[in-house]
Amino acid sequence: MTTADVQKIAMRGAGYYSANTVGAKNVIDKVGDLVVASVASMPRLADGQPFAIADFGAADGGTSMDMMRRLVGAIRATEPDRAISITYTDLPHNDFSTLFRLSQGLLGAPAQVPLAETPSLYIFGSGTSFYRQIVPDNSLSFGFSATAMHWISKRPGMIADHVQAVGATDAERQLFRAQALDDWETILIARARELRSGGRLALANFCVDEAGRYLGHTTGVDMFDSFARHWRDLLRVGRISETEYVSATFQQFYKTPTEFAAPFRDPASPVSQAGLELETMFTVVTPCPYAEAFRAHRNAEEFARGYVPTLRSWSETVFANALDSSRPANDRSAIVDDLYGAYEADVARAPEGHRMDYVHCVTEIVKS
């Protein structure tokens, strides 16, 4: 594997990610009922055993904080003395400082009692990829992940004239698909080792749904086509090189529901042999909150100022890392600012059709 195969993937830090990803939080809140019901169906632990939770790919933790409060509350409603642990996981360069400050009440809504002040609740952070086992065998009660596992473990190639696999050629896309399917099995096998018998996973992953919709491609303007067009404009005017243009290949792939379900439907697959069973699966579209607000206020510039930062919160490092490291830092920053500035001006000029609706495949998985 070369350094070009792997990107430094990180959400924008200092609280920017959760502050500018209202839609991601809406998705998590939407699956809260499933999470609470899933936990309620689990067999009771033996006395003295902690109820161990993991949030895989948690970023700064802000988008799932309310759901974790609800989850902890549901456990405590029936077992008031049960010790609970939450392990927030992400890559080593994740902004764990913001995560810990949010959980301690040093950031966020001051009216709420900090999650970390819940009695007998223990919060940990792990800078380990979810492509590896993170907690010991048979120790995890409940695993959760939202809007994270579309990031694949490496780039199997580059996309010559687009930025994401949704716009790739058939040959390019097949390389990303093969990598994503292999990665999905790797993720599930690691979780199977971690889960105790009767333990559960609730995962909300980006997908291409039954109608062919995916993130930013539900109606109107395609978000990834817009990214590619504005990045290509920088190449056309000589701001970036051809190598830099191609290097902005997102290390992502959106699977279909059929592809998510495949390892569970084959009784001979390593996933089935590890004891994992798919109990629930459905797709859901969560409307872009910025586009929905625009329908009411009709202020195009206000919409653009709110909408483009939510795109930037998770995509910025892809473009920043595509730039030649020999460029001065201020030059790299200016190019990235120009990219998002052009996107914002585009949205302000012609706002209709711009929207980043979230398209997820929700799966509930149990270890038999």
N, C-alpha and C positions, 0 to 999 in steps of 0.2 A: 504494500500500500504506500503510495506517495503522499507527500504533504498536500498535493492538490486534491486528493481523494476525500479529505476530511476538512470540513469547515469548523471554525471556532463559532459555535452556535451559542447565542446568549440573547435573552430579552434585554431591552434597554433598562438600565439600573436606576438607583436612587428613587424608587417608587414610581418611575415614569410608566412602567409596564401596567401595573394594576390601575393606576390613575387614568390611563388612556385606553383601556380595554374593557369598556362597559359590557360589550357583547359577550366576551369570554365569561365574565361573571354571570351574565344572564343565563348562559348555557348551564353553568354549574348549579345555579339556583333552580333551574328547571328540572334537573335530574335529582334534586334533593329528596323528593318523595320516594323515588326508587331506592335511593341510598338508605333512607330510614326504614323502609319496608324490608330491604334486603337484610339489614342488621337484625331486625325484629325476628326474622325467620331462622336465625342461626342458633344452633344448640348452645346452651349455657356452658360457660367455661367452668372448670374445676375451681374451687376456692383457692385463692392465693395467686392465680394466674392473671397477668395483666391482659387487657384487651389492646392488642397492638394494631395500630393503623399506619398506613404509609400513603403519602401523596406523591406519586411518581411524576416528575417533570413539573414541579410546583412553581417555578419562577420565583417571584418575590412573595408568594403565598397570599397576596391580597385578594385575588379573585376567588379563592376557595375558603377564606377565613370564616365567612358567615355559614357556609355549609358545614365546616368542621365544628362550629359552635352547635349547630343543630344535631350533628351526629353524636357529639359528646353528650348533649342533653338527652338524646334518645336512649343512649346506653345507661346513663345515670338515672333515668326515670324508672327503670326496672332493677338496676343494680347500683344503688347510691354509693356503695363503698368500693366498687371495682376500680382498681388502678388502671389508668389508660395511658398509652404512649402514642405520640404522633411523630413519625419520622418523615420530614420533608426532604425530598430528594431532587437533585438536579445536577448539572455538570459542574465541574470544579470552579469555573469562572462565573458561576451564577452569583447574583447579588444576595447572598445569605444575610448580610448585615441588615438590609431592609426587611427581609423576612422576619428576623429575630426582633427587630424594633416594632414591626407591626404586631407580632404576637404578644409583645410585652406592653403594648399600648403607648409606645413612644411615637408612633405615627398612626394616622387613621382617625376614625371617629372618636372623639374624646368622651362621648356619653356612654360608650360601651365599656363594660368590665373587660379588661384584657384577657384574651384566651388563656395566656400563661398563668393567670391567677386562679384558674379553676383548681380546686383542691385535688390532690393525687393525680394530676395530669402532668405528664412529662413530655417535653418537646425537644426533638433532636433534628439536626440537619446532616444530610449525607451528600457529599459531592461526588457521588458515584453514578455513572450512567445506568439507565434502566435496561441496558443491554447486558448488564451483569447482575448477579445475585447481590442484593444489598443488605438483607437481614438474614439471620441464621435459619437453617432448615426448620420447618414446622413451627415457626414462631409468629407468623403474621396472621392476624384475625381478618383484617379487611384492607384491601388495597384499592386505591382510587387514582384515576388519572383523567385529565381533561385537556384536550387541545394540545397534545404533546407528542404522541407516538406516530405522527406523520413524518417526523424528522427521522430519516433513516441513518444507519450506522456509518455509511460512507457514500460518497458519490461514485457510482460505477462508471461514470464518464461525464463528459460535458455536453451541454445543449448548445448547439452552434448558433441558433438564431431565435432564442427565447430565453426566459429565465426560470421556467418551471416545467415539470414533466407534462402538465396539462397542455402545453403548447409545443411539445417536442415532436420530432418526426416519429413514425411508428418504430423504427429501429432503436432510436434513443429511448423512447418510452419503455420498450420491452426490457432494456437493461435496468431501468429504475424499478419496474414492476418486479422483476426477478429478485432484486436486492430487497425490496420491501416485503415480499412474501417470506423470504428467508429470515429477515429481521423479525417479522411477526412471530414466527415459531420460536426464535431465540428469546424474545420478550416473554412469551407464555411459559416456556420451559423454566426460565429463571423464577417466574412468579409461582409456578407449581412447586418448586423446591421450598420457597419461602412460606407458602400457605400451610396452615395447620389443616387437619381433616375437618371439613365443614366450613373452612374459611372461604371468603368470597372476594371477587373483584367487581367493581363497577367502573367501566371505562367509557368515555365519550370521545371518540376519535373523529377527526375530519375524514370525510369520505366523498366519493362520487355516488350520489344516491340513485334510486331506481329511475328517476326522471333525467339523469345526466347532470344534475346540479352539483356544484361544489363551491367552496369558499369564494365569495366575490363573483360568482357566475350563476346567478339565479334569474335575473332579468336585466335588460339594458347592457351597460358597459361591463366588459370583462376586466376584473382588477389586474390579473396577471398580464393580460395583453397590454394594459395601460403601463404597468411597470416596464415591460419589455420595450414599449414604444418610447418612453421617456429616457430609458437607458440607451437605446439606439440613437436617440437624438444627440446625446452627449458624445457618442462615437462619431456621428456624422459631422459635428462641428469641431472635432479634434480635441475635445476635452479629455477623452479616455482613449486608450489603445484597443486594438482588436482583441488582444489577450485579456485585457481588463474587462472588456465587454462579455466575452465568453465565460470568464471566471465567475461572473455573477449568476451561477447556476445554483438554484435552491436545492439543498440536500433534503428533499422532501418527495413523498409520493402519497396520493390519495387512493386508498383501496375502495373497492365496492363492497356492499354487504356480503355478496357471495364469497369474495376473497377473505373477508374477516371470518366467515363461518367455516370455510373449507377444512381447517385442521380438526375441527370438532366433529365434522360429519364423516370423517374417515377413522373408523375404530382402530386402524393399524398405525395411525400417525403418532409421532412422539408426544404430541400434546394430549391426545386421548389416552395413550399409554401412561402418561404421568398423572392421570386422574382428573383432568380438567373437563368440565361439561359446560356447554353453552346453554344457559337457562332462559335468557331473554335477549332479543335483539330487535331494534327498530331504528329507523332514521327520523331525524327531526331537523327542521329548518328554524333557526332563531333569527328574527328580523334584525337588520342593522339599526341600532338605536339612533344613530346620527341621521340616517336617511329618514327614519320615521319621524324624528323631531323636525326635520326640514319640511316635511309635508304640512306641518302645522305653522311653523314660523316663516317659511318661504324666504329666508335670508340666505342667499347663496354663499356669501363670504363667511358668515358664521358657520354654516354647514361645512365648508372647506376647512376652516380653522379647527373644527372638532374632528372631522373625519380623517384627514391625512395623518395626524399624530397616532391614531390607533393602528394605521398601517405601518407607520414607522417604528412603533414599539417592538415589533417582532421581526421586521425585515431589514432594519438598518445595518446590522452586522454583516449580512450577506453582501451588500453593496460596498460597505466600507472595507471588508476584507478582500474584495475583488481587486482593489486598487493596488498598484505596485508599492511595496513597502519602502522603496527608495524615494518616493515622493515625500516632500515635507508634510508634517502632520496638518498644518493649516490648509495646505492644498487639498489633502484628502477630505478634510472636514468641509471645505468649500464645495467640492464636487458633490458630496452627499447632500449638503444643504440645497444645492442647485437642483438635484434630482427631485427632492420632495417639494421644493418651491415650485418647480414646473408642474408637478402633479397637483399641488394645491391651487395654482392659478388655473389649471385645466378644469378642476371641479368647480371653482368659483365662476368661471366663464360659462360653463354648460353643465349645471349640476344634475339635470335629470338623468336617471339611469345609473348614477354612481351609488353603489351600496355594497357593503361587505356583509351580506347575510352569511351566518354560520350554518354549515351543513354537516351534521354529525351522524355517525353510526354509534348508537348506545348499546353496549353489551353488558350483560350480567353473567358472571362466570362463577361456578362453584367447584371446589375441590372435593371429590367424593371420598 
